[in-house]
Amino acid sequence: MKKILDPICKGIEWILAVLMGGFSIIILLQIMFRYILGTPLIWSEQVSRYMFIWGCMLAVPLVFREGRDICFDLLRQKLPVKIQNAIFFITDLLLLAFAGLYLYYSFQFCVASKDLVAAGIRIKTVYIYAAQPICAFLLILVIIEAVINKIKGAKKGEVK
């Protein structure tokens, strides 16, 4: 699983860098056009917002994979290793179920909105909303990898 996810995550990191740079430049241009030239760009707000949304959605699986998500583990750390592993395993299974539902319903949403067009920039909204099922699919892969690693670690008596 690591061999599959490592190049995907590296590619996502590059995409995130491009998106972050892109929406930063667009916002800077909007500020210059509005306050210096006096003619605001009508498309800049929507494009930068959608780039930001795509960036946030693509970052979710990376954050989870690197273990940088927010958790309160003060009580959990005081529990025996087997119970800690059980809590992590159950949590990951619940997250996997959520990601599966999120994938299903976000895909349904994309299908339902395939003919809608964003007014200001005139692109199909399905391209904007596609960030959600892509995020959910990547999150499923990352959670499966985490579950496999936790099972391997639990066999060794480690907390993963």
N, C-alpha and C positions, 0 to 999 in steps of 0.2 A: 504494500500500500504506500509505503514511503517513497518508493521509486516513481510511483504515479503522481503523488501529491507534491513532491518537491519541485518539479519543473512547472507544474500548474501554479503553485504558490509564488514561485519566482516570477512567472509571467504576470500574475495579478499584481505583484509589487511594482513592476514596471508600468502596468496600466494605471495603478493608483498614482504613481509619480507624474505620469502624463496628465491625468485628470486634475490633480491638484495644481500643477503648473498651469494647465489650461484655464481652469476657472479663476485662478488668481490673476492671470493676464487679462481675461475678459472683464473681470471686475475693475481692474486698474484702467483698462481702456474706457469702460463705462464712466468712471469717475472723471477721466480726462475729457471725454466728449461732453459730459453733462456740465461740468463746472468751468472748463477752460474754453471749449469751443461753443458751448451753449446749445448743442444739438445732441440729445441723448440717443444712444443706440436702443432701438425698440426690442431687439432680440436678446440682448445680453443678459437680462435678469433671468429669463426662462432657461437659456442655455446653461448658464452657470449653476442654476438651481438643479437642473437635471444631471449635470456632471457631478455635482456634490452628492446627490442621491445615489448615483451609480457608485461613486467612491465609497460612501458609507456602507452600501450593501455588499460590495466586494471585500471590504475590510472585515466584515463580521467573521467569515470562516478563518481568516488569518489570525485574528485576535483570539479566537477560540483555540486554534491549533497551537499557538504559542503560549497558551495558558495565561493570557493577560486579561481575561475577563474578570469582572468584579465578583468576589465571593467573600462571605464571612465564615471563616474557618476556625475561630478561636475555640469554640466548643468541640468541633470535630477533631481537632488536633489532640485533644485530651483522651479521645477514645482509642481502644485497641486497634491495631493495624487492620485486622480482618473486618471490623465494623466500618472503619474508614473506607476500605476498598468497596464494601457493600454499598455504602452511601454514594460513593462516586459512580459505581456501576448503575445503580438505580437512577441517579440524576442523569447520567448519559443516556439511558434508555428513554427516560421522559423527554429529554431534549431531542432524541432521535424521532420519537413519535410526533413532537411538535414540528420538527423540521419536515417530516413527511406530510403532515397536514398543511403546513405552510406551502410546500411545493405544490401539492394538489390544488389548493384554493387559489394560489397566486397564478398558477397556470390557467385555471378556469377564468380568472379575471382577465388575463392577457387575451385569451380566446374571445371573451365577450367584448373586449374593447379593440379588437383588431381593425375595425373600420373607423375609429375615432381619430381625429387629427387635432394636434395642439394648435390653437388659434394663432399665437404670435409667431411661431417658427415653422409652422406648416409641415410637421413631420407626424407620422402615425404614432399615436401614444403607446402602441404595443412595444415600440423600441425603448420607450422610457420605462414602462412597467415590466419589461423583461428582466430587469435587474433583480426582481424579487424571486422568480423561480430559479434563476441562475444562482443567486445567493443560497437559496434553500438546498439546491442540489449539491453545491460545494460544501455546505454545512453538513449534509448527510455523509458525504465522503470523509470529512474531517472527524466527525463523531464516530464513524465506524473505525477509523484508524485509532482514535483515542480508546475505544472499547477494547480493541485488539491489544493495544499496548498495556492497558490496565489488567487484562486477563493474564498476559505474560508476566507483568510485575507482581500480580497477586500470587502466582505460582511460586515466585521467588521470595514471597513475604515482604515485598516492597509496597509502599504507597505511591501510586502514580497519579 
